[in-house]
């Protein structure tokens, strides 16, 4: 919608501003919740910082993978400046799922390396912090004009989008719908967190619900340049895989729980077999 603004002679994108607000808000939320849950608030900040590194690497890397068809251009680079330009063009954007998976991996590595106690307790808090950050991020997408929706009679016309192809066409405000979805997801996780429900499983719940919602919302995205495979976008394919993996994990855990206490016959009396 607004693209960018100028401050003290420099131009800033609205997405970066909203992402910064989201990072500060979700960081403060995590710190407060860690104290409330009697966890180490300093450790959750360090965990967040390591996760952010993973988010940045993973987000840019997956964006580059979606632009893999352009990698051959590096072979035509004639100067270091050309290489920098191509790196910016091919890897300069961010893909949310790449950032999410990269952040999870970085956080897990930190937890393992430091032998972080009650890792799932920290993960429960982050299960609410991530959609809170994402809410602000999607508002930034709307203001900046990226991640735009399909052409629609209902919606908004962009004139200052950072992506030229998005301008001059009335588009469905999919960014606002995803922002609302993330805010609702944050509220649900927060209620469960405060009621001590599903402890240790909230991050999986977040990923499960988000995968479903994102899969549906992808049908309303209009930025087709991201590429498709079998009629599905990269995010839909990743979301479907996450959905299947979590369902499989839940089934396996259910089977293990059922076998944990299995009735057996011992001397004519029923005994409980502990495994």
ChimeraX commands (.cxc) that place a marker at each C-alpha (Angstrom):
marker #1 position 0.00,0.00,0.00 radius 0.5
marker #1 position 2.56,2.59,1.12 radius 0.5
marker #1 position 5.79,0.97,-0.07 radius 0.5
marker #1 position 8.39,2.92,1.91 radius 0.5
marker #1 position 9.01,6.23,3.64 radius 0.5
marker #1 position 11.92,8.62,3.96 radius 0.5
marker #1 position 13.51,9.60,7.28 radius 0.5
marker #1 position 16.61,11.77,7.67 radius 0.5
marker #1 position 17.41,11.41,4.00 radius 0.5
marker #1 position 17.19,7.61,3.98 radius 0.5
marker #1 position 14.42,5.40,2.63 radius 0.5
marker #1 position 12.94,2.70,4.86 radius 0.5
marker #1 position 10.51,-0.07,4.00 radius 0.5
marker #1 position 7.40,-0.46,6.12 radius 0.5
marker #1 position 7.96,-4.20,6.32 radius 0.5
marker #1 position 11.29,-3.75,8.11 radius 0.5
marker #1 position 9.72,-1.31,10.57 radius 0.5
marker #1 position 6.83,-3.65,11.36 radius 0.5
marker #1 position 9.20,-6.63,11.60 radius 0.5
marker #1 position 11.32,-4.70,14.10 radius 0.5
marker #1 position 8.22,-3.82,16.15 radius 0.5
marker #1 position 7.17,-7.48,16.00 radius 0.5
marker #1 position 10.60,-8.68,17.11 radius 0.5
marker #1 position 10.67,-6.29,20.08 radius 0.5
marker #1 position 7.09,-7.14,21.07 radius 0.5
marker #1 position 7.52,-10.91,20.83 radius 0.5
marker #1 position 10.88,-10.67,22.60 radius 0.5
marker #1 position 9.36,-8.70,25.49 radius 0.5
marker #1 position 6.45,-11.16,25.61 radius 0.5
marker #1 position 8.85,-14.12,25.80 radius 0.5
marker #1 position 10.84,-12.46,28.59 radius 0.5
marker #1 position 7.70,-11.74,30.65 radius 0.5
marker #1 position 6.25,-15.22,30.11 radius 0.5
marker #1 position 9.55,-16.88,31.06 radius 0.5
marker #1 position 9.45,-15.09,34.42 radius 0.5
marker #1 position 5.80,-16.01,34.86 radius 0.5
marker #1 position 6.50,-19.67,34.05 radius 0.5
marker #1 position 9.49,-19.63,36.45 radius 0.5
marker #1 position 11.98,-20.18,33.64 radius 0.5
marker #1 position 15.29,-18.39,33.13 radius 0.5
marker #1 position 14.44,-15.17,31.28 radius 0.5
marker #1 position 18.07,-14.60,30.24 radius 0.5
marker #1 position 18.26,-18.04,28.64 radius 0.5
marker #1 position 15.11,-17.48,26.61 radius 0.5
marker #1 position 16.57,-14.22,25.26 radius 0.5
marker #1 position 19.76,-16.06,24.25 radius 0.5
marker #1 position 17.64,-18.83,22.72 radius 0.5
marker #1 position 15.74,-16.18,20.74 radius 0.5
marker #1 position 18.95,-14.58,19.50 radius 0.5
marker #1 position 20.30,-17.90,18.24 radius 0.5
marker #1 position 16.93,-18.64,16.66 radius 0.5
marker #1 position 16.95,-15.27,14.89 radius 0.5
marker #1 position 20.27,-16.18,13.27 radius 0.5
marker #1 position 18.67,-19.39,12.02 radius 0.5
marker #1 position 15.61,-17.45,10.84 radius 0.5
marker #1 position 17.73,-15.09,8.75 radius 0.5
marker #1 position 19.85,-17.86,7.22 radius 0.5
marker #1 position 16.92,-20.21,6.59 radius 0.5
marker #1 position 14.63,-17.52,5.21 radius 0.5
marker #1 position 17.19,-16.22,2.72 radius 0.5
marker #1 position 18.33,-19.72,1.78 radius 0.5
marker #1 position 14.83,-20.96,0.92 radius 0.5
marker #1 position 14.18,-17.74,-1.02 radius 0.5
marker #1 position 17.31,-18.51,-3.03 radius 0.5
marker #1 position 16.12,-22.07,-3.63 radius 0.5
marker #1 position 12.86,-20.74,-5.10 radius 0.5
marker #1 position 15.07,-18.71,-7.47 radius 0.5
marker #1 position 17.30,-21.67,-8.35 radius 0.5
marker #1 position 16.52,-21.20,-12.05 radius 0.5
marker #1 position 18.48,-17.93,-11.93 radius 0.5
marker #1 position 21.69,-19.32,-10.40 radius 0.5
marker #1 position 23.24,-19.73,-13.86 radius 0.5
marker #1 position 23.52,-15.94,-14.00 radius 0.5
marker #1 position 26.50,-16.12,-11.63 radius 0.5
marker #1 position 28.46,-17.64,-14.50 radius 0.5
marker #1 position 27.96,-14.44,-16.46 radius 0.5
marker #1 position 29.06,-12.09,-13.67 radius 0.5
marker #1 position 31.91,-9.87,-14.88 radius 0.5
marker #1 position 32.74,-8.10,-11.64 radius 0.5
marker #1 position 32.45,-8.39,-7.87 radius 0.5
marker #1 position 29.67,-5.82,-8.07 radius 0.5
marker #1 position 27.72,-8.14,-10.37 radius 0.5
marker #1 position 28.08,-10.97,-7.86 radius 0.5
marker #1 position 26.82,-8.77,-5.01 radius 0.5
marker #1 position 23.86,-7.66,-7.13 radius 0.5
marker #1 position 22.94,-11.26,-8.00 radius 0.5
marker #1 position 23.25,-12.36,-4.37 radius 0.5
marker #1 position 20.89,-9.56,-3.40 radius 0.5
marker #1 position 18.44,-10.36,-6.20 radius 0.5
marker #1 position 18.42,-14.14,-5.78 radius 0.5
marker #1 position 18.86,-14.50,-2.00 radius 0.5
marker #1 position 17.72,-11.04,-0.87 radius 0.5
marker #1 position 14.15,-11.96,0.05 radius 0.5
marker #1 position 12.78,-14.08,2.86 radius 0.5
marker #1 position 10.49,-17.12,2.88 radius 0.5
marker #1 position 8.67,-17.61,6.18 radius 0.5
marker #1 position 8.88,-21.40,6.28 radius 0.5
marker #1 position 12.62,-21.25,5.59 radius 0.5
marker #1 position 13.00,-18.85,8.50 radius 0.5
marker #1 position 10.78,-20.96,10.77 radius 0.5
marker #1 position 12.65,-24.19,10.08 radius 0.5
marker #1 position 16.02,-22.42,10.28 radius 0.5
marker #1 position 15.05,-20.87,13.61 radius 0.5
marker #1 position 13.92,-24.22,15.00 radius 0.5
marker #1 position 17.17,-25.88,13.95 radius 0.5
marker #1 position 19.32,-23.08,15.42 radius 0.5
marker #1 position 17.35,-23.10,18.67 radius 0.5
marker #1 position 17.62,-26.88,18.95 radius 0.5
marker #1 position 21.38,-26.79,18.35 radius 0.5
marker #1 position 21.76,-24.13,21.06 radius 0.5
marker #1 position 19.64,-26.15,23.50 radius 0.5
marker #1 position 21.62,-29.33,22.85 radius 0.5
marker #1 position 25.01,-27.59,23.01 radius 0.5
marker #1 position 24.20,-25.89,26.33 radius 0.5
marker #1 position 22.14,-28.81,27.71 radius 0.5
marker #1 position 19.25,-26.41,28.27 radius 0.5
marker #1 position 16.90,-27.79,30.90 radius 0.5
marker #1 position 13.15,-27.82,30.23 radius 0.5
marker #1 position 13.62,-26.99,26.54 radius 0.5
marker #1 position 9.97,-27.82,25.83 radius 0.5
marker #1 position 8.93,-25.21,28.41 radius 0.5
marker #1 position 10.80,-22.53,26.48 radius 0.5
marker #1 position 9.39,-23.90,23.22 radius 0.5
marker #1 position 5.85,-23.52,24.59 radius 0.5
marker #1 position 6.46,-19.80,25.09 radius 0.5
marker #1 position 7.94,-19.44,21.61 radius 0.5
marker #1 position 4.84,-21.17,20.24 radius 0.5
marker #1 position 2.95,-17.99,21.16 radius 0.5
marker #1 position 5.78,-15.56,20.39 radius 0.5
marker #1 position 6.19,-16.69,16.76 radius 0.5
marker #1 position 2.61,-15.95,15.59 radius 0.5
marker #1 position 2.73,-12.67,17.53 radius 0.5
marker #1 position 5.80,-11.63,15.54 radius 0.5
marker #1 position 4.23,-12.93,12.33 radius 0.5
marker #1 position 1.14,-10.78,12.92 radius 0.5
marker #1 position 3.25,-7.62,12.76 radius 0.5
marker #1 position 5.24,-9.02,9.85 radius 0.5
marker #1 position 2.14,-9.56,7.72 radius 0.5
marker #1 position 0.90,-6.05,8.50 radius 0.5
marker #1 position 4.29,-4.91,7.20 radius 0.5
marker #1 position 3.78,-7.02,4.06 radius 0.5
marker #1 position 0.46,-5.27,3.46 radius 0.5
marker #1 position 1.92,-1.80,3.96 radius 0.5
marker #1 position 4.92,-2.60,1.79 radius 0.5
marker #1 position 2.88,-4.29,-0.92 radius 0.5
marker #1 position 4.67,-7.65,-0.92 radius 0.5
marker #1 position 3.14,-11.13,-0.48 radius 0.5
marker #1 position 0.08,-9.73,-2.24 radius 0.5
marker #1 position -3.18,-11.44,-3.09 radius 0.5
marker #1 position -4.92,-12.45,-6.29 radius 0.5
marker #1 position -6.81,-9.98,-8.46 radius 0.5
marker #1 position -10.20,-9.41,-6.88 radius 0.5
marker #1 position -13.15,-7.01,-6.86 radius 0.5
marker #1 position -12.86,-7.01,-3.08 radius 0.5
marker #1 position -9.60,-5.57,-1.89 radius 0.5
marker #1 position -7.12,-2.76,-2.43 radius 0.5
marker #1 position -5.14,-1.34,-5.32 radius 0.5
marker #1 position -1.41,-0.95,-4.74 radius 0.5
marker #1 position 0.41,2.01,-6.26 radius 0.5
marker #1 position 3.70,2.05,-4.36 radius 0.5
marker #1 position 4.48,-1.64,-3.93 radius 0.5
marker #1 position 8.13,-2.63,-3.86 radius 0.5
marker #1 position 7.11,-5.23,-6.47 radius 0.5
marker #1 position 6.15,-3.48,-9.69 radius 0.5
marker #1 position 3.82,-6.23,-10.93 radius 0.5
marker #1 position 1.61,-5.76,-7.86 radius 0.5
marker #1 position 0.75,-2.16,-8.69 radius 0.5
marker #1 position -2.32,-0.84,-10.47 radius 0.5
marker #1 position -4.48,-3.92,-9.86 radius 0.5
marker #1 position -7.18,-4.42,-7.23 radius 0.5
marker #1 position -6.00,-7.30,-5.07 radius 0.5
marker #1 position -7.40,-9.48,-2.28 radius 0.5
marker #1 position -5.81,-8.40,1.05 radius 0.5
marker #1 position -4.48,-11.85,1.89 radius 0.5
marker #1 position -1.78,-10.29,4.09 radius 0.5
marker #1 position -4.44,-8.88,6.45 radius 0.5
marker #1 position -6.26,-12.20,6.60 radius 0.5
marker #1 position -3.03,-13.98,7.51 radius 0.5
marker #1 position -2.25,-11.29,10.08 radius 0.5
marker #1 position -5.66,-11.91,11.67 radius 0.5
marker #1 position -5.10,-15.66,11.53 radius 0.5
marker #1 position -1.76,-15.32,13.32 radius 0.5
marker #1 position -3.28,-13.06,15.97 radius 0.5
marker #1 position -6.01,-15.64,16.65 radius 0.5
marker #1 position -3.40,-18.39,16.77 radius 0.5
marker #1 position -1.38,-16.36,19.27 radius 0.5
marker #1 position -4.49,-15.93,21.45 radius 0.5
marker #1 position -5.27,-19.67,21.40 radius 0.5
marker #1 position -1.70,-20.67,22.32 radius 0.5
marker #1 position -1.59,-18.00,25.05 radius 0.5
marker #1 position -4.80,-19.32,26.65 radius 0.5
marker #1 position -3.44,-22.88,26.62 radius 0.5
marker #1 position -0.12,-21.66,28.00 radius 0.5
marker #1 position -1.77,-19.80,30.88 radius 0.5
marker #1 position -3.99,-22.79,31.68 radius 0.5
marker #1 position -1.03,-25.20,31.59 radius 0.5
marker #1 position -2.67,-27.26,28.85 radius 0.5
marker #1 position -0.74,-29.46,26.40 radius 0.5
marker #1 position 2.56,-28.62,28.05 radius 0.5
marker #1 position 5.55,-29.49,25.92 radius 0.5
marker #1 position 3.37,-29.83,22.81 radius 0.5
marker #1 position 2.33,-26.24,22.10 radius 0.5
marker #1 position 4.96,-25.60,19.43 radius 0.5
marker #1 position 3.83,-28.69,17.53 radius 0.5
marker #1 position 0.24,-27.49,17.89 radius 0.5
marker #1 position 1.24,-24.08,16.52 radius 0.5
marker #1 position 2.97,-25.62,13.50 radius 0.5
marker #1 position 0.05,-27.97,12.86 radius 0.5
marker #1 position -2.61,-25.24,12.90 radius 0.5
marker #1 position -0.45,-22.78,10.98 radius 0.5
marker #1 position 0.28,-25.36,8.27 radius 0.5
marker #1 position -3.46,-25.83,7.69 radius 0.5
marker #1 position -4.26,-22.10,7.68 radius 0.5
marker #1 position -1.31,-21.20,5.46 radius 0.5
marker #1 position -2.17,-23.97,2.99 radius 0.5
marker #1 position -5.65,-22.47,2.53 radius 0.5
marker #1 position -4.49,-18.85,2.38 radius 0.5
marker #1 position -1.92,-19.71,-0.30 radius 0.5
marker #1 position -4.78,-20.15,-2.78 radius 0.5
marker #1 position -5.44,-16.41,-2.41 radius 0.5
marker #1 position -1.83,-15.36,-3.03 radius 0.5
marker #1 position -1.15,-13.59,-6.32 radius 0.5
marker #1 position 2.65,-13.53,-6.33 radius 0.5
marker #1 position 3.03,-16.46,-8.72 radius 0.5
marker #1 position 6.70,-15.66,-9.38 radius 0.5
marker #1 position 7.52,-17.81,-6.32 radius 0.5
marker #1 position 6.93,-20.87,-8.48 radius 0.5
marker #1 position 4.69,-23.94,-8.21 radius 0.5
marker #1 position 5.10,-27.70,-8.28 radius 0.5
marker #1 position 2.16,-29.99,-9.08 radius 0.5
marker #1 position -0.07,-26.93,-8.80 radius 0.5
marker #1 position 1.06,-26.18,-5.25 radius 0.5
marker #1 position 3.27,-23.37,-4.00 radius 0.5
marker #1 position 6.50,-23.98,-2.09 radius 0.5
marker #1 position 4.76,-23.03,1.17 radius 0.5
marker #1 position 1.87,-25.42,0.50 radius 0.5
marker #1 position 4.27,-28.30,-0.16 radius 0.5
marker #1 position 6.25,-27.58,3.03 radius 0.5
marker #1 position 3.01,-27.10,5.00 radius 0.5
marker #1 position 1.65,-30.43,3.74 radius 0.5
marker #1 position 4.87,-32.19,4.76 radius 0.5
marker #1 position 4.73,-30.61,8.23 radius 0.5
marker #1 position 1.09,-31.69,8.55 radius 0.5
marker #1 position 1.92,-35.31,7.64 radius 0.5
marker #1 position 4.98,-35.44,9.91 radius 0.5
marker #1 position 3.07,-34.11,12.94 radius 0.5
marker #1 position 0.15,-36.49,12.32 radius 0.5
marker #1 position 2.62,-39.38,12.04 radius 0.5
marker #1 position 4.41,-38.28,15.21 radius 0.5
marker #1 position 1.09,-38.09,17.11 radius 0.5
marker #1 position 0.05,-41.57,15.93 radius 0.5
marker #1 position 3.38,-43.12,16.92 radius 0.5
marker #1 position 3.22,-41.45,20.35 radius 0.5
marker #1 position -0.35,-42.70,20.82 radius 0.5
marker #1 position 0.70,-46.26,19.99 radius 0.5
marker #1 position 3.67,-46.04,22.37 radius 0.5
marker #1 position 1.43,-44.69,25.12 radius 0.5
marker #1 position -1.01,-47.55,24.57 radius 0.5
marker #1 position 1.76,-50.12,24.79 radius 0.5
marker #1 position 3.29,-48.51,27.85 radius 0.5
marker #1 position 0.68,-50.04,30.14 radius 0.5
marker #1 position -0.51,-53.22,28.50 radius 0.5
marker #1 position -2.52,-55.80,30.52 radius 0.5
marker #1 position -0.79,-59.19,30.79 radius 0.5
marker #1 position -1.78,-62.40,32.54 radius 0.5
marker #1 position 0.51,-63.36,35.43 radius 0.5
marker #1 position -0.50,-66.34,37.62 radius 0.5
marker #1 position -4.19,-65.95,36.75 radius 0.5
marker #1 position -4.17,-62.31,37.79 radius 0.5
marker #1 position -4.08,-59.30,35.53 radius 0.5
marker #1 position -0.87,-57.32,35.86 radius 0.5
marker #1 position 0.26,-54.12,34.22 radius 0.5
marker #1 position 3.30,-54.42,32.01 radius 0.5
marker #1 position 5.61,-51.44,32.42 radius 0.5
marker #1 position 7.94,-50.74,29.51 radius 0.5
marker link #1:1,2 radius 0.2
marker link #1:2,3 radius 0.2
marker link #1:3,4 radius 0.2
marker link #1:4,5 radius 0.2
marker link #1:5,6 radius 0.2
marker link #1:6,7 radius 0.2
marker link #1:7,8 radius 0.2
marker link #1:8,9 radius 0.2
marker link #1:9,10 radius 0.2
marker link #1:10,11 radius 0.2
marker link #1:11,12 radius 0.2
marker link #1:12,13 radius 0.2
marker link #1:13,14 radius 0.2
marker link #1:14,15 radius 0.2
marker link #1:15,16 radius 0.2
marker link #1:16,17 radius 0.2
marker link #1:17,18 radius 0.2
marker link #1:18,19 radius 0.2
marker link #1:19,20 radius 0.2
marker link #1:20,21 radius 0.2
marker link #1:21,22 radius 0.2
marker link #1:22,23 radius 0.2
marker link #1:23,24 radius 0.2
marker link #1:24,25 radius 0.2
marker link #1:25,26 radius 0.2
marker link #1:26,27 radius 0.2
marker link #1:27,28 radius 0.2
marker link #1:28,29 radius 0.2
marker link #1:29,30 radius 0.2
marker link #1:30,31 radius 0.2
marker link #1:31,32 radius 0.2
marker link #1:32,33 radius 0.2
marker link #1:33,34 radius 0.2
marker link #1:34,35 radius 0.2
marker link #1:35,36 radius 0.2
marker link #1:36,37 radius 0.2
marker link #1:37,38 radius 0.2
marker link #1:38,39 radius 0.2
marker link #1:39,40 radius 0.2
marker link #1:40,41 radius 0.2
marker link #1:41,42 radius 0.2
marker link #1:42,43 radius 0.2
marker link #1:43,44 radius 0.2
marker link #1:44,45 radius 0.2
marker link #1:45,46 radius 0.2
marker link #1:46,47 radius 0.2
marker link #1:47,48 radius 0.2
marker link #1:48,49 radius 0.2
marker link #1:49,50 radius 0.2
marker link #1:50,51 radius 0.2
marker link #1:51,52 radius 0.2
marker link #1:52,53 radius 0.2
marker link #1:53,54 radius 0.2
marker link #1:54,55 radius 0.2
marker link #1:55,56 radius 0.2
marker link #1:56,57 radius 0.2
marker link #1:57,58 radius 0.2
marker link #1:58,59 radius 0.2
marker link #1:59,60 radius 0.2
marker link #1:60,61 radius 0.2
marker link #1:61,62 radius 0.2
marker link #1:62,63 radius 0.2
marker link #1:63,64 radius 0.2
marker link #1:64,65 radius 0.2
marker link #1:65,66 radius 0.2
marker link #1:66,67 radius 0.2
marker link #1:67,68 radius 0.2
marker link #1:68,69 radius 0.2
marker link #1:69,70 radius 0.2
marker link #1:70,71 radius 0.2
marker link #1:71,72 radius 0.2
marker link #1:72,73 radius 0.2
marker link #1:73,74 radius 0.2
marker link #1:74,75 radius 0.2
marker link #1:75,76 radius 0.2
marker link #1:76,77 radius 0.2
marker link #1:77,78 radius 0.2
marker link #1:78,79 radius 0.2
marker link #1:79,80 radius 0.2
marker link #1:80,81 radius 0.2
marker link #1:81,82 radius 0.2
marker link #1:82,83 radius 0.2
marker link #1:83,84 radius 0.2
marker link #1:84,85 radius 0.2
marker link #1:85,86 radius 0.2
marker link #1:86,87 radius 0.2
marker link #1:87,88 radius 0.2
marker link #1:88,89 radius 0.2
marker link #1:89,90 radius 0.2
marker link #1:90,91 radius 0.2
marker link #1:91,92 radius 0.2
marker link #1:92,93 radius 0.2
marker link #1:93,94 radius 0.2
marker link #1:94,95 radius 0.2
marker link #1:95,96 radius 0.2
marker link #1:96,97 radius 0.2
marker link #1:97,98 radius 0.2
marker link #1:98,99 radius 0.2
marker link #1:99,100 radius 0.2
marker link #1:100,101 radius 0.2
marker link #1:101,102 radius 0.2
marker link #1:102,103 radius 0.2
marker link #1:103,104 radius 0.2
marker link #1:104,105 radius 0.2
marker link #1:105,106 radius 0.2
marker link #1:106,107 radius 0.2
marker link #1:107,108 radius 0.2
marker link #1:108,109 radius 0.2
marker link #1:109,110 radius 0.2
marker link #1:110,111 radius 0.2
marker link #1:111,112 radius 0.2
marker link #1:112,113 radius 0.2
marker link #1:113,114 radius 0.2
marker link #1:114,115 radius 0.2
marker link #1:115,116 radius 0.2
marker link #1:116,117 radius 0.2
marker link #1:117,118 radius 0.2
marker link #1:118,119 radius 0.2
marker link #1:119,120 radius 0.2
marker link #1:120,121 radius 0.2
marker link #1:121,122 radius 0.2
marker link #1:122,123 radius 0.2
marker link #1:123,124 radius 0.2
marker link #1:124,125 radius 0.2
marker link #1:125,126 radius 0.2
marker link #1:126,127 radius 0.2
marker link #1:127,128 radius 0.2
marker link #1:128,129 radius 0.2
marker link #1:129,130 radius 0.2
marker link #1:130,131 radius 0.2
marker link #1:131,132 radius 0.2
marker link #1:132,133 radius 0.2
marker link #1:133,134 radius 0.2
marker link #1:134,135 radius 0.2
marker link #1:135,136 radius 0.2
marker link #1:136,137 radius 0.2
marker link #1:137,138 radius 0.2
marker link #1:138,139 radius 0.2
marker link #1:139,140 radius 0.2
marker link #1:140,141 radius 0.2
marker link #1:141,142 radius 0.2
marker link #1:142,143 radius 0.2
marker link #1:143,144 radius 0.2
marker link #1:144,145 radius 0.2
marker link #1:145,146 radius 0.2
marker link #1:146,147 radius 0.2
marker link #1:147,148 radius 0.2
marker link #1:148,149 radius 0.2
marker link #1:149,150 radius 0.2
marker link #1:150,151 radius 0.2
marker link #1:151,152 radius 0.2
marker link #1:152,153 radius 0.2
marker link #1:153,154 radius 0.2
marker link #1:154,155 radius 0.2
marker link #1:155,156 radius 0.2
marker link #1:156,157 radius 0.2
marker link #1:157,158 radius 0.2
marker link #1:158,159 radius 0.2
marker link #1:159,160 radius 0.2
marker link #1:160,161 radius 0.2
marker link #1:161,162 radius 0.2
marker link #1:162,163 radius 0.2
marker link #1:163,164 radius 0.2
marker link #1:164,165 radius 0.2
marker link #1:165,166 radius 0.2
marker link #1:166,167 radius 0.2
marker link #1:167,168 radius 0.2
marker link #1:168,169 radius 0.2
marker link #1:169,170 radius 0.2
marker link #1:170,171 radius 0.2
marker link #1:171,172 radius 0.2
marker link #1:172,173 radius 0.2
marker link #1:173,174 radius 0.2
marker link #1:174,175 radius 0.2
marker link #1:175,176 radius 0.2
marker link #1:176,177 radius 0.2
marker link #1:177,178 radius 0.2
marker link #1:178,179 radius 0.2
marker link #1:179,180 radius 0.2
marker link #1:180,181 radius 0.2
marker link #1:181,182 radius 0.2
marker link #1:182,183 radius 0.2
marker link #1:183,184 radius 0.2
marker link #1:184,185 radius 0.2
marker link #1:185,186 radius 0.2
marker link #1:186,187 radius 0.2
marker link #1:187,188 radius 0.2
marker link #1:188,189 radius 0.2
marker link #1:189,190 radius 0.2
marker link #1:190,191 radius 0.2
marker link #1:191,192 radius 0.2
marker link #1:192,193 radius 0.2
marker link #1:193,194 radius 0.2
marker link #1:194,195 radius 0.2
marker link #1:195,196 radius 0.2
marker link #1:196,197 radius 0.2
marker link #1:197,198 radius 0.2
marker link #1:198,199 radius 0.2
marker link #1:199,200 radius 0.2
marker link #1:200,201 radius 0.2
marker link #1:201,202 radius 0.2
marker link #1:202,203 radius 0.2
marker link #1:203,204 radius 0.2
marker link #1:204,205 radius 0.2
marker link #1:205,206 radius 0.2
marker link #1:206,207 radius 0.2
marker link #1:207,208 radius 0.2
marker link #1:208,209 radius 0.2
marker link #1:209,210 radius 0.2
marker link #1:210,211 radius 0.2
marker link #1:211,212 radius 0.2
marker link #1:212,213 radius 0.2
marker link #1:213,214 radius 0.2
marker link #1:214,215 radius 0.2
marker link #1:215,216 radius 0.2
marker link #1:216,217 radius 0.2
marker link #1:217,218 radius 0.2
marker link #1:218,219 radius 0.2
marker link #1:219,220 radius 0.2
marker link #1:220,221 radius 0.2
marker link #1:221,222 radius 0.2
marker link #1:222,223 radius 0.2
marker link #1:223,224 radius 0.2
marker link #1:224,225 radius 0.2
marker link #1:225,226 radius 0.2
marker link #1:226,227 radius 0.2
marker link #1:227,228 radius 0.2
marker link #1:228,229 radius 0.2
marker link #1:229,230 radius 0.2
marker link #1:230,231 radius 0.2
marker link #1:231,232 radius 0.2
marker link #1:232,233 radius 0.2
marker link #1:233,234 radius 0.2
marker link #1:234,235 radius 0.2
marker link #1:235,236 radius 0.2
marker link #1:236,237 radius 0.2
marker link #1:237,238 radius 0.2
marker link #1:238,239 radius 0.2
marker link #1:239,240 radius 0.2
marker link #1:240,241 radius 0.2
marker link #1:241,242 radius 0.2
marker link #1:242,243 radius 0.2
marker link #1:243,244 radius 0.2
marker link #1:244,245 radius 0.2
marker link #1:245,246 radius 0.2
marker link #1:246,247 radius 0.2
marker link #1:247,248 radius 0.2
marker link #1:248,249 radius 0.2
marker link #1:249,250 radius 0.2
marker link #1:250,251 radius 0.2
marker link #1:251,252 radius 0.2
marker link #1:252,253 radius 0.2
marker link #1:253,254 radius 0.2
marker link #1:254,255 radius 0.2
marker link #1:255,256 radius 0.2
marker link #1:256,257 radius 0.2
marker link #1:257,258 radius 0.2
marker link #1:258,259 radius 0.2
marker link #1:259,260 radius 0.2
marker link #1:260,261 radius 0.2
marker link #1:261,262 radius 0.2
marker link #1:262,263 radius 0.2
marker link #1:263,264 radius 0.2
marker link #1:264,265 radius 0.2
marker link #1:265,266 radius 0.2
marker link #1:266,267 radius 0.2
marker link #1:267,268 radius 0.2
marker link #1:268,269 radius 0.2
marker link #1:269,270 radius 0.2
marker link #1:270,271 radius 0.2
marker link #1:271,272 radius 0.2
marker link #1:272,273 radius 0.2
marker link #1:273,274 radius 0.2
marker link #1:274,275 radius 0.2
view
